């Protein structure tokens, strides 16, 4: 199986993916290793795109777009989603089914609200004339937010599998590996979104807000 096939299979979602081998030797669980590798790949992608974004801001044809207020609500929804998944993680670690269930469902709900809010933001920007191809700043925003949204959609598929297993599991502890890795993935996507949103806010101050030299005496 190729590495892409392995990633598509999402080995970190398998029920035994978080267990250590009985040999007594310390090894990284297969699921966690797969997720770490996947997150490294995503990180490189977003770092490259973010760097290109900052460099492109210095060109004269760059016109910053005004962020729709709904993006602040979307950010709050993603923060709450990440916090809920953390609560689910704590629930499975302490074998508290009620807490794990509440956290898992709340995390998925807030994530769905975030995705819906992103679509609202796109519609608002389109209504204001910020079309995808009308300016490089617009293109970058739509591209970055779309990539982030697609990765979150992939996480929602993992969430659905974990939620389905939770209903039939004998104990919350049985789902500890899957819930733990879902929580880690959500925390990562939150950090990525905060970085992207920060770029947008900095851009609204103009390219000089990011690219201006340090004041005299601070070099």
C-alpha positions as a Python dict, from the first residue, in 0.01 Angstrom:
ca = {
    (1, 'X'): (0, 0, 0),
    (2, 'X'): (133, 345, -88),
    (3, 'X'): (170, 618, 173),
    (4, 'X'): (-131, 794, 23),
    (5, 'X'): (-335, 476, 55),
    (6, 'X'): (-226, 444, 414),
    (7, 'X'): (-331, 801, 490),
    (8, 'X'): (-663, 752, 313),
    (9, 'X'): (-728, 446, 529),
    (10, 'X'): (-684, 662, 843),
    (11, 'X'): (-506, 399, 1054),
    (12, 'X'): (-534, 625, 1359),
    (13, 'X'): (-907, 551, 1369),
    (14, 'X'): (-870, 179, 1426),
    (15, 'X'): (-982, 57, 1765),
    (16, 'X'): (-642, -75, 1864),
    (17, 'X'): (-441, 206, 1712),
    (18, 'X'): (-358, 366, 2041),
    (19, 'X'): (-234, 58, 2224),
    (20, 'X'): (130, -11, 2299),
    (21, 'X'): (275, -349, 2198),
    (22, 'X'): (297, -611, 2472),
    (23, 'X'): (669, -660, 2414),
    (24, 'X'): (750, -398, 2677),
    (25, 'X'): (952, -188, 2436),
    (26, 'X'): (845, 174, 2411),
    (27, 'X'): (706, 242, 2066),
    (28, 'X'): (488, 511, 1919),
    (29, 'X'): (141, 361, 1853),
    (30, 'X'): (65, 314, 1484),
    (31, 'X'): (-232, 548, 1489),
    (32, 'X'): (-45, 827, 1662),
    (33, 'X'): (253, 788, 1429),
    (34, 'X'): (24, 808, 1126),
    (35, 'X'): (-145, 1118, 1261),
    (36, 'X'): (187, 1285, 1343),
    (37, 'X'): (312, 1223, 990),
    (38, 'X'): (-14, 1352, 844),
    (39, 'X'): (0, 1669, 1055),
    (40, 'X'): (360, 1732, 949),
    (41, 'X'): (255, 1716, 584),
    (42, 'X'): (-36, 1954, 646),
    (43, 'X'): (188, 2189, 844),
    (44, 'X'): (439, 2213, 560),
    (45, 'X'): (158, 2287, 315),
    (46, 'X'): (9, 2567, 523),
    (47, 'X'): (349, 2714, 612),
    (48, 'X'): (439, 2735, 244),
    (49, 'X'): (107, 2894, 154),
    (50, 'X'): (126, 3132, 449),
    (51, 'X'): (476, 3238, 347),
    (52, 'X'): (358, 3298, -9),
    (53, 'X'): (67, 3501, 131),
    (54, 'X'): (298, 3730, 331),
    (55, 'X'): (541, 3774, 41),
    (56, 'X'): (259, 3850, -204),
    (57, 'X'): (124, 4123, 24),
    (58, 'X'): (417, 4346, -75),
    (59, 'X'): (305, 4379, -439),
    (60, 'X'): (117, 4685, -556),
    (61, 'X'): (-186, 4499, -690),
    (62, 'X'): (-264, 4352, -348),
    (63, 'X'): (-591, 4489, -207),
    (64, 'X'): (-670, 4357, 144),
    (65, 'X'): (-1022, 4228, 196),
    (66, 'X'): (-1229, 4326, 498),
    (67, 'X'): (-1299, 4029, 719),
    (68, 'X'): (-1673, 3962, 770),
    (69, 'X'): (-1776, 3984, 1138),
    (70, 'X'): (-1903, 3625, 1114),
    (71, 'X'): (-1540, 3508, 1106),
    (72, 'X'): (-1511, 3606, 1472),
    (73, 'X'): (-1812, 3388, 1555),
    (74, 'X'): (-1665, 3107, 1347),
    (75, 'X'): (-1341, 3132, 1541),
    (76, 'X'): (-1532, 3110, 1868),
    (77, 'X'): (-1718, 2803, 1740),
    (78, 'X'): (-1391, 2630, 1654),
    (79, 'X'): (-1244, 2716, 1995),
    (80, 'X'): (-1551, 2566, 2162),
    (81, 'X'): (-1528, 2261, 1937),
    (82, 'X'): (-1166, 2204, 2035),
    (83, 'X'): (-1252, 2251, 2403),
    (84, 'X'): (-1538, 2001, 2374),
    (85, 'X'): (-1309, 1740, 2220),
    (86, 'X'): (-1067, 1798, 2504),
    (87, 'X'): (-1355, 1730, 2742),
    (88, 'X'): (-1436, 1409, 2555),
    (89, 'X'): (-1072, 1306, 2579),
    (90, 'X'): (-1078, 1361, 2954),
    (91, 'X'): (-1404, 1165, 2973),
    (92, 'X'): (-1263, 855, 2805),
    (93, 'X'): (-943, 872, 3009),
    (94, 'X'): (-1147, 872, 3330),
    (95, 'X'): (-1402, 623, 3192),
    (96, 'X'): (-1691, 867, 3224),
    (97, 'X'): (-1931, 779, 2941),
    (98, 'X'): (-2162, 1077, 2998),
    (99, 'X'): (-1880, 1329, 2981),
    (100, 'X'): (-1721, 1160, 2681),
    (101, 'X'): (-2050, 1148, 2493),
    (102, 'X'): (-2139, 1509, 2569),
    (103, 'X'): (-1794, 1631, 2468),
    (104, 'X'): (-1787, 1431, 2148),
    (105, 'X'): (-2129, 1543, 2029),
    (106, 'X'): (-2070, 1905, 2131),
    (107, 'X'): (-1737, 1905, 1948),
    (108, 'X'): (-1901, 1783, 1629),
    (109, 'X'): (-2185, 2034, 1660),
    (110, 'X'): (-1954, 2332, 1703),
    (111, 'X'): (-1737, 2209, 1416),
    (112, 'X'): (-2044, 2192, 1191),
    (113, 'X'): (-2136, 2545, 1298),
    (114, 'X'): (-1785, 2660, 1205),
    (115, 'X'): (-1813, 2509, 857),
    (116, 'X'): (-2158, 2660, 805),
    (117, 'X'): (-2025, 2996, 921),
    (118, 'X'): (-1739, 2976, 673),
    (119, 'X'): (-1990, 2931, 391),
    (120, 'X'): (-2179, 3235, 521),
    (121, 'X'): (-1854, 3434, 520),
    (122, 'X'): (-1787, 3333, 160),
    (123, 'X'): (-2136, 3443, 55),
    (124, 'X'): (-2095, 3775, 234),
    (125, 'X'): (-1760, 3840, 68),
    (126, 'X'): (-1902, 3747, -271),
    (127, 'X'): (-2194, 3984, -212),
    (128, 'X'): (-1951, 4265, -134),
    (129, 'X'): (-1765, 4209, -460),
    (130, 'X'): (-1467, 4017, -320),
    (131, 'X'): (-1465, 3758, -597),
    (132, 'X'): (-1213, 3475, -610),
    (133, 'X'): (-1026, 3593, -918),
    (134, 'X'): (-1066, 3970, -879),
    (135, 'X'): (-762, 4016, -652),
    (136, 'X'): (-472, 3802, -524),
    (137, 'X'): (-575, 3868, -163),
    (138, 'X'): (-919, 3724, -233),
    (139, 'X'): (-772, 3420, -407),
    (140, 'X'): (-543, 3344, -115),
    (141, 'X'): (-822, 3377, 141),
    (142, 'X'): (-1060, 3149, -46),
    (143, 'X'): (-781, 2897, -109),
    (144, 'X'): (-654, 2886, 249),
    (145, 'X'): (-999, 2877, 408),
    (146, 'X'): (-1113, 2608, 161),
    (147, 'X'): (-811, 2387, 237),
    (148, 'X'): (-868, 2429, 608),
    (149, 'X'): (-1236, 2350, 567),
    (150, 'X'): (-1162, 2036, 366),
    (151, 'X'): (-930, 1908, 637),
    (152, 'X'): (-1198, 1980, 895),
    (153, 'X'): (-1448, 1786, 685),
    (154, 'X'): (-1207, 1493, 692),
    (155, 'X'): (-1198, 1527, 1068),
    (156, 'X'): (-1578, 1521, 1076),
    (157, 'X'): (-1567, 1179, 906),
    (158, 'X'): (-1340, 1056, 1185),
    (159, 'X'): (-1570, 1217, 1440),
    (160, 'X'): (-1870, 1033, 1293),
    (161, 'X'): (-1695, 698, 1326),
    (162, 'X'): (-1590, 770, 1685),
    (163, 'X'): (-1943, 884, 1776),
    (164, 'X'): (-2094, 569, 1624),
    (165, 'X'): (-1853, 349, 1817),
    (166, 'X'): (-1924, 533, 2140),
    (167, 'X'): (-2289, 432, 2132),
    (168, 'X'): (-2202, 62, 2107),
    (169, 'X'): (-1888, 51, 2320),
    (170, 'X'): (-1896, -137, 2647),
    (171, 'X'): (-1706, 144, 2819),
    (172, 'X'): (-1580, 489, 2730),
    (173, 'X'): (-1224, 372, 2784),
    (174, 'X'): (-1251, 146, 2479),
    (175, 'X'): (-1258, 453, 2257),
    (176, 'X'): (-968, 631, 2421),
    (177, 'X'): (-730, 598, 2120),
    (178, 'X'): (-981, 728, 1864),
    (179, 'X'): (-1108, 1015, 2080),
    (180, 'X'): (-756, 1112, 2182),
    (181, 'X'): (-640, 1138, 1822),
    (182, 'X'): (-955, 1324, 1718),
    (183, 'X'): (-887, 1576, 1995),
    (184, 'X'): (-526, 1622, 1885),
    (185, 'X'): (-637, 1672, 1525),
    (186, 'X'): (-894, 1932, 1629),
    (187, 'X'): (-641, 2121, 1841),
    (188, 'X'): (-409, 2128, 1541),
    (189, 'X'): (-679, 2263, 1309),
    (190, 'X'): (-762, 2531, 1565),
    (191, 'X'): (-400, 2647, 1570),
    (192, 'X'): (-392, 2652, 1189),
    (193, 'X'): (-711, 2858, 1172),
    (194, 'X'): (-588, 3106, 1433),
    (195, 'X'): (-271, 3154, 1228),
    (196, 'X'): (-471, 3208, 907),
    (197, 'X'): (-711, 3447, 1077),
    (198, 'X'): (-416, 3634, 1225),
    (199, 'X'): (-271, 3678, 875),
    (200, 'X'): (-601, 3822, 756),
    (201, 'X'): (-619, 4065, 1047),
    (202, 'X'): (-259, 4175, 992),
    (203, 'X'): (-331, 4221, 623),
    (204, 'X'): (-616, 4458, 701),
    (205, 'X'): (-354, 4688, 850),
    (206, 'X'): (-180, 4688, 515),
    (207, 'X'): (127, 4500, 400),
    (208, 'X'): (346, 4736, 598),
    (209, 'X'): (193, 4601, 920),
    (210, 'X'): (375, 4275, 856),
    (211, 'X'): (667, 4375, 636),
    (212, 'X'): (773, 4706, 793),
    (213, 'X'): (1128, 4714, 933),
    (214, 'X'): (1191, 4718, 1305),
    (215, 'X'): (1208, 5062, 1468),
    (216, 'X'): (1555, 5210, 1512),
    (217, 'X'): (1730, 5063, 1813),
    (218, 'X'): (1541, 4730, 1807),
    (219, 'X'): (1766, 4552, 1556),
}
